[in-house]
Amino acid sequence: MSDRPAPVGILGGTFDPIHFGHLRLAQELAEQCGLAEVRLIPTGTPPHRAAPATPATHRLAMTRLAARGNPLLAVDDREVRRQGLCYTVDTLTELRATLGADASLCLLLGADAFRGLAAWSRWRQVFALAHVVVAARPGYGLDEATLAAEVAGELEMRRVSDAAPLARAAAGTILVAEIPGLTISATDIRTRLATGRSARYLIPDAVLDYIALHQLYGDQ
């Protein structure tokens, strides 16, 4: 029996706003992969897309409200505090330095994010710092034909069939895990709120109340 601590999951995103799709992904992968916790990391200034219109302080506050009461979820504000662009490899490097060389880290990605991995800064370094767990919805498995050749090569070399290897090593494998198909979009939520429609049951009530209190998303 291994004395290694359970892996730590890392889930980043703009969380503009955080919704039940994000939260269910975190919960499902925590259970499937035996994670000790999932750290939710709202990004500050993302490098591959326009900066979110919603200030990072609001997105961080909404993430904290969404995670409240779930012992599996922890909120990490390091990217909100960081000056300049936020690169995942830098965040993983910081976490590795904090948690130690032997800690198992699992970067949790949606299938679309994984398909775009080759566009990330220093993307191959990710595998030296963490495992990658790709969330695939039923009927929408990860089609290797849609991947860039270099990403497909990494998947072929590193793919494991179950979560056991995540706990045995600190980094380096790829697991594709099927999760429930909650097709909730932050873009759709923002549009609903901007046009006076309800987003109830798409996001936690505490987040919805925060949005109303601070008059977010009312003028897109």
C-alpha positions in Angstrom: 0.0 0.0 0.0 1.5 3.4 -1.0 2.2 6.1 1.6 2.0 8.8 -1.1 -0.7 11.5 -0.5 -3.6 11.6 -2.8 -3.2 13.7 -5.9 -4.2 17.3 -6.0 -6.4 18.5 -8.9 -5.9 21.9 -10.6 -8.8 23.5 -12.5 -8.2 26.9 -14.0 -10.4 29.1 -16.0 -11.8 32.6 -16.4 -14.9 31.6 -14.4 -16.8 34.5 -15.9 -19.0 33.4 -14.2 -18.3 30.0 -12.6 -21.2 27.6 -13.2 -22.4 24.1 -12.5 -20.6 22.7 -15.5 -17.3 23.7 -13.8 -18.4 22.5 -10.4 -19.6 19.1 -11.7 -16.4 18.5 -13.6 -14.4 19.2 -10.5 -16.6 16.9 -8.3 -16.7 14.1 -10.9 -13.0 14.0 -11.5 -12.2 14.3 -7.8 -14.2 11.2 -7.2 -13.0 9.3 -10.3 -9.4 10.1 -9.7 -9.2 9.9 -6.0 -8.1 13.5 -5.6 -7.5 15.0 -2.2 -8.8 18.3 -3.4 -9.4 20.4 -6.5 -7.9 23.8 -6.6 -10.0 26.3 -8.5 -7.7 28.9 -10.0 -9.4 31.9 -11.6 -7.1 33.4 -14.3 -6.0 36.9 -14.1 -4.9 38.0 -17.6 -5.1 35.0 -20.0 -2.6 34.9 -22.9 -4.8 33.2 -25.6 -8.0 35.2 -25.4 -9.2 38.7 -24.7 -9.1 39.7 -21.1 -12.4 39.1 -19.3 -14.6 42.2 -19.0 -15.4 41.2 -15.5 -12.7 42.3 -13.1 -10.7 39.4 -11.6 -11.7 40.4 -8.0 -15.4 39.7 -8.9 -14.5 36.4 -10.6 -12.5 35.4 -7.6 -15.3 36.3 -5.2 -17.8 34.3 -7.3 -15.5 31.3 -7.3 -15.2 31.4 -3.5 -18.9 31.6 -3.1 -19.4 28.6 -5.5 -16.8 26.5 -3.6 -18.2 27.3 -0.2 -19.3 24.2 1.7 -17.6 21.6 -0.4 -14.5 20.2 1.4 -13.2 18.9 -2.0 -12.9 22.4 -3.4 -10.2 25.0 -2.6 -9.8 28.4 -4.2 -6.3 29.6 -5.2 -5.9 33.3 -6.0 -2.3 33.2 -7.3 -3.2 34.1 -10.9 -5.4 37.0 -9.8 -2.5 38.3 -7.9 0.1 37.8 -10.7 1.2 40.7 -12.7 1.1 40.3 -16.5 -0.1 37.3 -18.5 -1.0 34.0 -16.7 0.6 30.9 -18.2 -0.4 27.5 -16.9 3.2 26.2 -16.9 4.1 29.1 -14.5 1.2 28.3 -12.2 2.2 24.6 -12.2 5.8 25.5 -11.5 4.8 27.5 -8.5 2.5 24.8 -7.2 5.2 22.2 -7.6 7.6 24.3 -5.6 5.1 24.7 -2.9 3.8 21.1 -2.7 7.1 19.4 -3.3 8.7 17.3 -6.1 6.9 14.1 -5.0 3.3 15.5 -4.9 1.0 14.2 -7.6 -0.6 17.1 -9.5 -3.4 16.6 -12.0 -4.2 19.4 -14.4 -8.0 19.0 -15.3 -8.9 20.1 -18.8 -12.0 19.9 -21.0 -11.6 18.2 -24.3 -11.6 21.5 -26.2 -8.7 22.9 -24.1 -6.7 19.7 -24.6 -7.2 19.9 -28.4 -5.6 23.4 -28.2 -2.7 22.3 -26.0 0.0 22.8 -28.7 -0.8 26.6 -28.8 0.1 26.9 -25.1 3.4 28.5 -24.0 6.0 25.8 -23.2 3.2 23.2 -23.4 5.5 20.1 -23.3 6.8 21.2 -19.9 3.3 20.6 -18.5 3.9 16.8 -18.5 7.0 17.2 -16.3 5.0 19.1 -13.8 1.6 17.3 -13.7 -0.6 14.6 -15.0 -3.3 15.7 -17.5 -6.9 14.6 -16.9 -9.1 15.3 -19.9 -12.9 15.4 -19.2 -14.9 13.9 -22.1 -18.7 14.1 -22.3 -20.6 10.9 -23.3 -20.8 10.6 -27.0 -18.1 13.2 -27.4 -14.9 11.3 -26.7 -11.5 12.6 -27.5 -11.1 11.9 -31.3 -7.4 11.7 -31.9 -8.0 12.7 -35.5 -8.9 16.2 -34.2 -5.6 16.7 -32.4 -2.5 18.3 -33.7 0.1 15.7 -34.6 2.4 16.5 -31.7 -0.5 16.4 -29.1 -1.7 13.1 -30.6 1.8 11.8 -30.2 1.9 12.7 -26.5 -1.5 11.2 -25.9 -0.4 7.9 -27.5 2.8 7.8 -25.5 1.4 8.9 -22.1 -2.3 7.7 -22.0 -3.3 5.4 -19.2 -6.5 3.5 -18.9 -7.5 4.3 -15.3 -6.7 6.6 -12.4 -4.3 4.3 -10.5 -1.1 5.7 -12.2 -2.0 9.2 -11.1 -1.3 8.3 -7.5 1.9 6.4 -8.2 3.9 9.2 -9.9 4.1 12.9 -9.5 3.4 13.8 -13.2 3.6 12.6 -16.8 0.5 10.6 -17.8 -2.7 11.5 -19.6 -6.1 10.1 -18.5 -9.3 10.6 -20.5 -12.2 10.4 -18.2 -15.9 10.4 -19.1 -18.1 12.9 -17.1 -21.8 13.7 -17.2 -22.8 15.9 -20.2 -23.7 19.2 -18.7 -23.5 21.6 -21.6 -23.5 24.9 -19.7 -21.8 27.9 -21.3 -20.5 31.0 -19.4 -21.1 32.9 -22.7 -24.8 31.8 -22.7 -25.1 32.8 -19.1 -23.8 36.3 -19.7 -26.1 36.7 -22.7 -29.1 35.5 -20.6 -28.4 38.0 -17.9 -27.7 40.8 -20.3 -31.1 40.3 -21.9 -33.0 40.0 -18.7 -33.4 36.2 -18.8 -32.9 33.9 -15.8 -29.7 31.9 -15.2 -31.1 30.1 -12.2 -30.2 26.4 -12.0 -27.2 27.1 -14.3 -25.1 28.7 -11.5 -25.2 28.5 -7.7 -27.7 30.8 -6.0 -25.0 32.5 -4.0 -23.2 33.4 -7.3 -26.5 34.6 -8.8 -27.1 36.8 -5.8 -23.6 38.2 -6.0 -24.1 39.1 -9.7 -27.3 40.9 -8.9 -25.8 42.8 -6.0 -22.9 44.0 -8.0 -24.9 44.5 -11.3 -22.6 42.3 -13.3 -23.4 41.2 -16.9 -26.2 43.7 -17.3 -24.8 45.5 -20.3 -22.9 43.3 -22.7 
